[in-house]
């Protein structure tokens, strides 16, 4: 019985991601539905912590409550809410249910419940089905009983994290590392590379040491800087950002340190600079390698003494500012070439932080794509904006020289291009195909036809590929026969259920 499984998990020490995934998998089987999702409320939006039965990129989406009336209705009441199949309210998961055929599928049945911890609204749980009539009054009553166990499971997870933090160990993180409440300041990642990096930055943020963020254009250096600031003791003070590459040399000193009235033509009043604006907080010097040498010397003085001098003034002012510097240049090479001061480089690089390019964190590509798909669906007023299976593969094969910024632009451009080519939006569903993504992907040698294939002769796949093809077909047929029930499919195939899940993931069926 499901309740006994949930109670067993309450007494078992499991990582948050595994505990939540087990919860949703059990709920999906208990209610014989197509998808289950656990979403946490963060200010005006809902963030998926775990999903079962939805496409992978759904984890990267953020659902703005005001734009999703079904989710808003679930949050507004304490008891479970059942939506009739003919309900006109759009379902947030339309087109996102995982399909073996890769086709977008509409949701027909929906049920959800709000979740509370210590009397405060925490989030919600949703269940969706492709088959009308899956949920009824009995299912609603069962969900109401299970909600108490789900809330206890979430509370237990939070308590374990708090105990871990009190013991002085690295704070446990869920797979999404939020550097701020708003979606625009969130680092979306589940790759081990970024997870470890954020755990490291969480510790480093507590000091006042200068950090040097190193990385290619578009990796998100500003987001990581925000993460450091918002996890530091200066989080309640301002974070001031200045793009050094956009500073004309004639104005750079005034922008950084301020100026006095009459310091130059047009200086009609005293004006504080960025250092004074960031006093008590953090100053991010983006593209610091572009600073003129004359300004570098003045910046070095601030780092050494904490004193600034406004342009045109003899008086010095004390400032308390933590410096975060970011660059896509090789500053060591700049030092050798005489373009960057060696003493300033050593001051800034007390703790250098290399940020990984997107091609080194492939686990995050589809999550980030889902985030950008949801943003563009909102902007364009679309009911569903999703990727086809072929488009997902294209995104994973592309090397992303422009990193996360390029991915965002590719999704936005493809959405606009597809919408512009259609005479009407129809039912508001758009599926992006590889041709709309317009990625320059070179065919891999494995995908190029052999001379035998070009001549029209029958080809023989390697044995491993034939075995995987047979396994994939067998699993698909079993799931179709059992209407998507993994436990029944495992019994039909005479394999252990956990082994079937592992095999399905290896074959990219989950």
N, C-alpha and C positions, 0 to 999 in steps of 0.2 A: 504494500500500500504506500502511496506517495507520502503521506504524513510521517510514516516511520522512516522513510529515506531522508526526509528533511530533518527530522529529529536526530538521525545519525550524523548528518553533516554538522549539526549544531555542536556536537561533542568531538568533532574531528578538526585538527589544525590543518587548514588548507589555505593556499594562496587565494586572494580575492578573485582573480580571474577564473581559476578552476572552480571555486565554490559557486560562483554565479552561473558559470556555464553548465555545471551539473544541475543546478536548480532549474534553469530554463529547459534543458533537455528532458528532465523528468516531467515538468509541467506540460511540455509539448506532447509527450507520450500519454500522459494521464487524460488530457482533454482531446486527444486525437485531432489536433489542429495543424495548421500549416506553419505558423510562426509564433514565437514568443519573444518579447523584448522587455528589458529592464532599463528604465530611463530615470536619471537623476535631475531634479530641478535645480537650475543655476540661474538665479535672477529671473530673466524673462524668457529663458529657453530651456529645453530639455536635452540632455546629453546621454546617448546610449552607453551604458556600461557593459552590456552583454546582449547578444541577439542569437536566436536559434531559428533557422529556417529563412532568414533574410540574406540577401547578397552581402558579401564581405564589406563592400564600400559603405553599407548602411551605418557601420560603426563610426564613420567619419562625419556623418551628417549631424547637424544641430537643428532641432525643431523649435522654431520661434512659436511660443504658445499662442500669441494673438493671431497667427496665420494658420493654425491647425485647430479648428473648432472641436473636433472629436477629442483631442488630447486635453483641450481646455475644459470640456464638459466632464471628463473623467476626474480632473483635478478639483472641480468645484464641489464634488460630493464625496462623502466618506465611504458609502457602500459601493460595491461593484456596479458597473453600468453596462447594460447590454444594448447594443445597437441592432435594430432590425435590418435585414438585408436591403430593404428599400429605402433606408435612411439616405437623404440627399447630401448629408455632410460628407465631404471628400475624406478618404482614408489616407493618412500620411504614408502608408506602406504600399499604396497602389503601385504596381510595377516593380516592387523591390523584393517580393517573395522569390526565394531561390527556386529556379526551375531547371530541371535536367535538360530541357530543350533550349534553355537560354532565352526564352521568350518572356516578355513582360506579362504578368498575370494580375488581374484585378482582384482585390479582396472583396469577398461577399459577406462574410460574417466577422463581427468584431465584438470583443468584450474587454473591459479593462477595470482596474481598480487603483485608487490612490493609495499611497503608502505613507505612513506617519512614523516618526521616531521621536519619543519623548514629547508627544503632543504637537510636534511641528511637522508640517508637510515636507516630506523628503523627496518624493518623486512618484512614479507610477509604474504599473505592470500592465502590458497589453498582450492579448491573445488574438490571433487572426486566422481565418480559414478561407480557403477557396470555395468551400461547399456551404451553401446556404442551409441554415438549420443545424449547424454543428453545435451552437450554443443555445441553451434553453434555460428555463427557470431552475432546473436541477443543477446545471453547470454553474449558474450564477451563485447558487447557495453554496456549492462546493468551493468556489473561488473565495467567497467571503470567509469560510472557515480556514482555508489555506493562507489567506492574507496575513493572519496573525503569525503563522510560522515563517512566512517570507520576511516580515518585518523583524522577527527575532533573529533570523539568519543575517540580515543586514546589520542589525545592532551588534551582533556577536563579532562580525568582521571589523566594525569600527573599533570595538573595544580591544581587539587583538592588535590593531594598528597603533592605538594609543599606548598599550603596554609596551610594544616594541620601541616606540619613540621614547618612553620614560626610561627604558633600560639603556638609552644612549646609543642604540644601534641605528643603522641607516634607516630612515623613515621609509616604510613600505609605500610604494606608489601603485596606483592602478595603471592600466596600460595607456591611459590618456593623461598627459602631464599638462595641467592647466596653469599658465603663468598669470592669469587674471580671470576675472569673472566673465568678461565679455569675450565673445567668440573671436574677435579680431586680434586678441592677444594670447591666443591659445596655441600651444605646441601640440600638434596631433601626431602621435607616434605610438607604435607598439614594438618597434624593432629593438633588439637587445642593445644595439649600438647607442641609440639615443636614450634609452632608459637608463643605461649606466652613466651616460654623460650628464643627465639631469640629476641623478643622485649625487654625482660629484659636485655639480654646481650648487646643489642645495646646501652642501657643507661649506663650500668656498664662499657662498653668499654671505655667511655670517661674519666674515672678516671685512676689513676696509682696504684690503690689498687691491692695487690696480689689476685689472684683467685685460688681456689682449685676445680678442676673439678673431680667429683666423679662419678664412673659408672663401670659397668661390662666390662669385656673384649669384645672388638668388637663394642662398642656403638658409636665410632667415636670421642673419646676425642680430638684427634689431629685436626679434622675438626672444632670442636667447638672452639678450641684454635685459629685456623686461623681466624675464624669469628671474635673473640674478637680483635685480632691484626689488622685486616684489617678494622675494624670499629672504631679504636682508632686513637688518634692524632699521633701515632707512625707508622702509616700504611706505610709511605714511607721509614722507617728504617727496618733493617733486623729482621726477626723472626727466631731464632736459636732453633733447636730442639735437645734434647739430651735424649737418653734412659738410665735412671739411672740403670735399671736392667741389662744392657749389659756392665756396667763399672766394670772391675776388681778393687778390692779395692786398689791395688798397683798403678793403673793409674788414679783413680778417681780424685784426687786432681789436677794432671797435666792437665787432660781434662777440668776441670771446670775453674781453675784459671791460667793455663799456667805454664811454668817453665823457668828457666834461664839456660844458657849454663853451663854444668858441674854439674848440680843439681843431676844427677844420671848417671849411666853407659848408654851410648848411647845418652845422651842429648848433641848433638854436636852444637846446636845453640839455641838462645832464641826462645821461642814459646808461642804465646798468647793462652789463653784458651777460652772457650765458652762465658764467661762473657764479655771479651773484644770484641769478635766477634759480640756480641749482643748489644754493647754500643749504646745507643740512641734508641734502639728498645726493643724487647721482647725476653725473654728466656723461653722456655717451658721445664720444668723438668718432663718428662714422667716417670711414675712408681717411683715417688719420695719416696715412702715407702721402696724402696730397697736400699736407700743410707746407707752406713756404718755410725755408730755413730760418728766416728772421722770426717767425712766429714760434717755431719749435723751441728757440732759446727762451722765449718768454714763458712758454708752457712748462719748460723744465723748471723754471724758477718757482712756479706755482706748486709743482709736485714736491719740490724740496722744502719750501718754507710755508706754503699755504697762504701766501700773500699775492694780491693782484694790485695792479696800478692802472687806473683808467687812463685812456689816451688823453693827453693834454693836462694831466694832473700830477702833482708831485706826491700827493698823499697815497699811502698804501692802505689796503683793506684786507682784513683777515677773512678767509672763507673756509668752510668745512665741507669739502666735496669729495666724493669717491669717483675716481675716473674709470670708465670702461671705454676701451678703444677697440675699434673694429677695422679690419682691412682685408682686401682681397689680393694685396701685393705682398711680395717677399721683402719684408723690411730689412732682413739681413743683407740681401743683395743691394738694397738701397743704401745701407751703411757703407758697403764696400765701394759703391759708386759715388759716394759723397752727397747723395740726395736726401739722406736722413741721418740725423745726429745719433752717434753711437750711444752717448750718455742718456739721451731721451729714450732710445730703444730699450736700454737696460732697465730704465725706470718703469716703462709701460709693460714690459714683458716679464714682470715678476711671476705672473702665473699665466702662461699662454694656453689658450683653449682652442685646439683645432676642431672645427665643426665639420661633420661628415657630409659629403655631397649626396644628393638623392640617389644616385646610382649605387651607392654603398649601403642603402637602407631600403631595399626593394619591398620589404614587408609593409612599408608606410605608403607606397604609391597609391594603392586603391583606396586607402583610408582618406588620404588627402584629396583624391579625386572625388570621393563621395562628399566631402566637405564643400568643395567648389561646385559640385553639381547642385547641391541643396541651395547654396547662395544664388546661383544663376536661375534656378527654378523660381525662387522668390522674386528676383528682379524682373524676370520675364513673365511672371504670372502664369507659370505652367503647372499643371497638375502633377506631372511626373517627368523628370529628366534623368535618364539613366544611361548606362553603357551596355552595349551588346557584348557578348562573350568574346567576339573577335576584337572589339575595341579594348577590352580589358587586357587581352594578350598583347596588343600593340603597345599599350602604355608600359607594360612590364618589360618589353623587349627594347624600348627606346633608351638611349644612354643619358638623356636629360642634361645636356651641357649647361642649360640655364637654370637647372635645379627646380626648387618649389615654385619660384616665380614663373618660370616657363610653363610648368604644369598648370598653374592657375590661368595663364593666358591662353593655353591650348584649349582648356575646357570652355572658357568664356567665348573664345572665337568660334569653336565648333558649335556651341549652342546657338549663337547668333546666326551663323551660316545656315544651319539646318532649319531654323525658324524662318529665315528670309526666303529659303527655297520653297517653302510650303505656301500654298495659296491660303490656307487657313490653319489654325492650330488644331482643328478637329476636336478630339476629346481632351486636348491639352497634354497628350503624351508624346514625348520625343525620346527616341532611342538613338544615341550617337554611335555611328559606325566608324571604322578606321579611316575611310576616305574623308570624313568630316574633320577628323583629328589632324590630318595633313602632316603626319610625321615622316621624316626621312629615315626609313628603316631599311638597312641593307639585308637582303635575304640571307639567312644562315646557310652554310654548306649543306646541312641536313635537309633543308627545304628545297634545294635545287634539284631538278630532275636529272637522273642519271642518263647516260647515253642509251641504255636499254629502254628506259621509260620514254625518252624522246622519240625513239624508233617505234613506239607503240607496242613493244613487247610486254607481256605480263610481268609485273614486279612482285617480289616476295619480301614482305616486311621482316625485319629481324625478329627472332623468336621472342625476345622480351616484349617488343611492341605488340606482337600477336597475343601474348598472354594477357597483357594489360587491357587490350581491346576486348578480349573475351570476358575478363573480369568486370570491366565497366558495363558491358552490355548485360551481363547477368544481374548486376546490382540494380541497374535501371529497370529491368523487367520485374525484379522482385519488388521494388518500391512501387511500381505501377500496379502490380497485382494486389499489394497490401495497402494501397491508397496513401503511400508516403510514410508508413509506420516502419521505423528502423528496427524496432524490436521484433516485429512480425517478419520483416524481411530477413533478419538474421536467422530466425527459426526455419524459414522456408529454405534458406541456403545452407542450413546446418552448420553455421559458424557461430563463434562467440560474438555477442553484441559489441563488446569493446573492440575486438579485432576488426569487425566490419566497419566501425567508425574510423579506425586508423587507416584501413585500406582505402576507404572512400576519400579521406583527406589526401592520401598519397596519389590517388588518381584524379585529384581536383574535382571531385563530385560534391565536396562540401566547402 
